[in-house]
Each structure stands twice: as C-alpha cells, then as structure tokens.
Amino acid sequence: MIGVFSDEGGDNEERKAFIPITTAQTMYGNNDYVSEIVLGYDPNLSLDRAIAFGNKMERDLRNRMNIHPDDQSALSVRNMAEANKGIGQFMGILYAIVILVGSGTLIAGIIGVSNIMIFVIKERTKEFGIRKALGAVPSSIVGMVVQESVLITTIAGYLGLSLGTYILSLIGDSLEEDYFIKDPSVSASIVIGATVVLILSGLIAGYVPAKRAANIKPIEALRAD
C-alpha cells in the first residue's frame, strides 16, 4: 500500500517514509531485527496515566527480555507524554511570569493615570469650588472625575490592544517556521477580560483624586492659585 503523508504541524515529518514491516524485511535482508517500535495510546488518557502506561510497558519489556533496569543501550523508551507534561509545566511558569509582568505594568499605569488626575484636579480646583458653591454634591464631582479617568484608561488601553493585535497579525506567519506557533491570535475572552480590567483600572486610578476633589471646600477652592 502506497500513500501520501501530509504534515501541517511544522515538524518536518514528511522526511519519513512509512511502509509495512514485511516490506522492510524483504528490502533489508528478510530478518526479524527491529530497531524501533512506535506505539500510540488512548488519546483520552491523561498525561499522568499515559506516563504510567509507558513506565509499565518498559518494566514489562525489561522483565520479559531479562534486561537490567539501568541498561539504556539495550532498551530505551521515550514517552512523548513526559515531554508534553514538561512543556505544559513550562508554559504554566511562562504564563505566571506574563501575569506578573502584566500586573506590574498595569499597576504602574494605574499610578500614572492617578497622578495625571491629581494634576488635572489641581488645575481645576476653582472649577470644583464654583460647582460646589452652586450646589453640586460631592457624588457628582466624584462621578465626573471617575468618568474622565475611565475614559483615559479605556482609550489608551484599547490603542495599546489594537496596536499589539496589529503587530501580531504582521509577524504571525513568521512564527510558525521559527517557533512552531501557528495562527497566533487574540481570543474574544481576552478582549472582554481586557475591557473589564481597563474599566476597573480607570475606577481605581480615579477614585483617590475624585475623593480629593469632592472634599474641596468652596471658599478654599476659590482662593486657590
């Protein structure tokens, strides 16, 4: 039986040829020598159960063939489940690092926006004093400052998100060949999560300046330079 194998994973598997073992025995001396056996296991197994299956199979083979447990030259078993588990652990650590760096960047951004709002409030002290003199309640001033803060963080955040998505679309095709990353994209859940984070960040960044603006006494505000 002859067929064509297509590899879309980027692992250069098309360099290999798969033929029946009887054909290989006929081509290479008609003997029973087999240097490598590739086995597949139930894909529904978890990684831990797949690793346990591979270890049990290796023990059984060594016992049946009287091979010493430490003799790797006579029998060597490579279980891809172990590699997958290692990759999963590495990705988990990498994800934690990304979360840590992202959280630090977000905190720095909140502090930056908060400082901007403090400066803005200082420049608008007389305005807030006049508003309170005319009967504005503290909650209205708090709401106005928080709205401005949310607007700033949302616009700036979406500009950054759009820029990052655009850059990802530009370099996406080159990542598959060098890093085996296929079709990188930003999921809808991340966009929704980013929206929620941006709104919360704006609320946090504007709350302290808003409370300060709401506590300004009209007479003090009108005398401010």
C-alpha positions in Angstrom: 0.0 0.0 0.0 1.4 3.4 -1.0 0.0 6.7 0.2 0.9 10.3 0.6 1.5 11.8 4.1 0.9 15.5 4.7 2.4 17.2 7.7 0.8 20.5 8.7 2.5 20.7 12.2 5.8 22.1 11.1 7.9 19.2 12.5 9.3 18.0 9.1 7.6 14.6 9.4 7.4 14.4 5.6 11.0 13.4 5.5 10.0 10.0 6.9 8.5 7.1 4.9 6.1 4.6 6.4 6.0 1.1 4.9 4.7 -2.3 6.1 7.2 -4.3 8.2 7.0 -7.2 5.8 8.1 -4.9 3.0 11.0 -3.6 5.1 12.1 -7.2 6.0 12.2 -8.0 2.3 14.1 -4.9 1.4 16.7 -5.2 4.2 17.6 -8.9 4.4 14.4 -10.6 5.4 15.2 -10.7 9.1 13.3 -10.1 12.3 15.5 -7.3 13.5 13.5 -4.2 14.6 15.4 -1.2 15.9 12.4 0.9 16.9 8.7 0.4 17.7 6.3 3.3 17.8 3.1 2.8 19.9 0.1 5.1 20.4 -2.1 5.1 23.4 -5.7 6.1 24.0 -5.8 9.9 23.5 -8.5 10.2 26.2 -5.8 9.2 28.8 -4.5 12.0 31.0 -0.8 12.8 30.8 -0.1 11.1 34.2 -1.9 7.9 33.1 -0.1 7.9 29.8 3.3 8.3 31.6 2.3 5.4 34.0 1.3 3.3 30.9 4.7 3.9 29.3 6.6 3.1 32.5 4.7 -0.2 33.0 5.3 -1.2 29.4 9.1 -0.5 29.8 9.2 -2.6 33.0 7.3 -5.5 31.3 9.6 -5.5 28.3 12.7 -5.5 30.5 11.4 -8.3 32.6 10.4 -10.4 29.6 13.8 -9.8 27.8 15.9 -10.0 31.0 17.4 -6.5 30.6 18.9 -4.7 33.5 16.8 -1.7 34.7 19.7 0.7 34.1 20.8 -0.6 30.7 19.7 2.1 28.3 21.7 0.7 25.3 19.6 -2.5 25.2 16.2 -0.8 25.6 15.3 2.8 25.6 11.7 4.1 25.9 10.8 7.7 25.1 7.4 8.7 26.2 6.1 11.8 24.5 3.6 12.3 27.3 6.5 13.1 29.6 7.7 15.8 27.1 4.1 17.1 26.8 3.9 17.4 30.6 7.2 19.2 30.8 6.0 21.6 28.1 2.8 22.1 30.0 4.7 22.9 33.2 7.0 25.3 31.3 4.0 27.1 29.7 2.4 27.4 33.2 5.5 29.0 34.5 5.7 31.3 31.5 2.1 32.2 31.9 2.7 33.1 35.5 5.6 35.3 34.6 3.5 37.0 31.9 0.8 37.6 34.5 3.3 39.0 37.0 4.9 41.4 34.4 1.4 42.4 33.1 0.2 43.1 36.6 3.2 45.2 37.4 2.7 47.2 34.2 -1.0 47.6 35.0 -0.2 48.9 38.5 2.4 51.3 37.0 -0.3 52.5 34.6 -2.8 53.0 37.3 -0.4 55.0 39.3 0.5 57.1 36.2 -3.2 57.8 35.5 -3.9 58.6 39.1 -1.0 61.1 39.1 -2.4 62.7 35.9 -5.8 63.0 37.5 -4.3 64.6 40.6 -2.6 67.2 38.5 -5.8 67.8 36.5 -7.8 68.3 39.7 -5.2 70.7 41.0 -5.5 72.8 37.8 -9.4 72.7 38.1 -9.6 73.5 41.8 -11.5 76.7 41.2 -13.9 75.0 38.9 -14.8 72.4 41.5 -15.1 75.2 44.1 -17.6 77.0 41.9 -19.5 73.8 41.2 -19.9 73.1 45.0 -20.8 76.8 45.6 -23.6 76.4 43.1 -24.9 73.4 44.9 -23.0 70.4 43.3 -23.0 67.4 45.6 -19.7 65.5 46.3 -21.0 62.4 44.5 -21.5 64.4 41.2 -17.8 65.6 41.3 -16.6 62.1 42.2 -18.6 60.7 39.3 -17.2 63.3 36.9 -13.6 62.6 37.8 -14.0 58.8 37.7 -15.6 59.0 34.3 -12.7 61.0 33.0 -10.3 58.5 34.5 -12.1 55.6 33.0 -12.2 57.3 29.6 -8.5 57.9 29.6 -7.6 54.4 30.6 -10.1 52.8 28.2 -8.9 54.8 25.2 -5.2 54.3 26.0 -5.8 50.6 26.7 -7.6 50.0 23.5 -5.0 51.8 21.5 -2.4 49.5 23.0 -4.5 46.4 22.5 -5.2 47.4 18.9 -1.5 48.1 18.2 -0.5 44.7 19.8 -3.1 42.8 17.7 -1.9 44.6 14.5 1.7 43.7 15.2 0.8 40.1 15.9 -1.1 39.9 12.6 2.0 41.2 10.8 4.5 38.7 12.3 2.1 35.8 12.8 3.2 33.9 9.6 6.9 34.0 10.5 6.3 32.5 14.0 5.2 29.1 12.6 8.5 28.4 10.8 10.8 29.5 13.6 8.9 28.8 16.8 6.1 26.3 15.7 3.4 28.8 16.6 0.6 28.5 14.1 -2.1 31.2 13.6 -1.5 33.3 16.7 -4.5 35.5 17.5 -6.3 37.2 20.3 -9.4 35.4 21.6 -12.7 37.1 22.4 -12.4 36.2 26.0 -9.1 38.1 26.3 -10.7 41.1 24.7 -13.6 41.0 27.1 -11.3 40.5 30.0 -9.1 43.4 28.9 -12.2 45.6 28.7 -13.2 44.7 32.3 -9.7 45.3 33.5 -9.4 48.6 31.8 -12.7 49.8 33.4 -11.7 48.6 36.8 -8.3 50.2 36.4 -9.9 53.5 35.5 -12.1 53.3 38.6 -9.1 52.6 40.8 -6.9 55.3 39.2 -9.6 57.9 39.5 -11.1 57.1 43.0 -8.4 58.8 45.2 -8.3 62.0 43.1 -12.1 62.1 42.9 -12.3 61.9 46.7 -9.9 64.7 47.0 -11.9 66.8 44.6 -15.1 66.1 46.5 -13.6 67.2 49.8 -12.5 70.7 48.5 -14.2 73.4 50.4 -15.7 76.1 48.1 -14.0 79.0 49.9 -10.6 77.3 49.7 -11.1 76.4 46.1 -11.9 79.9 45.1 -8.8 81.3 46.8 -6.5 78.7 45.2 -3.9 79.9 42.7 
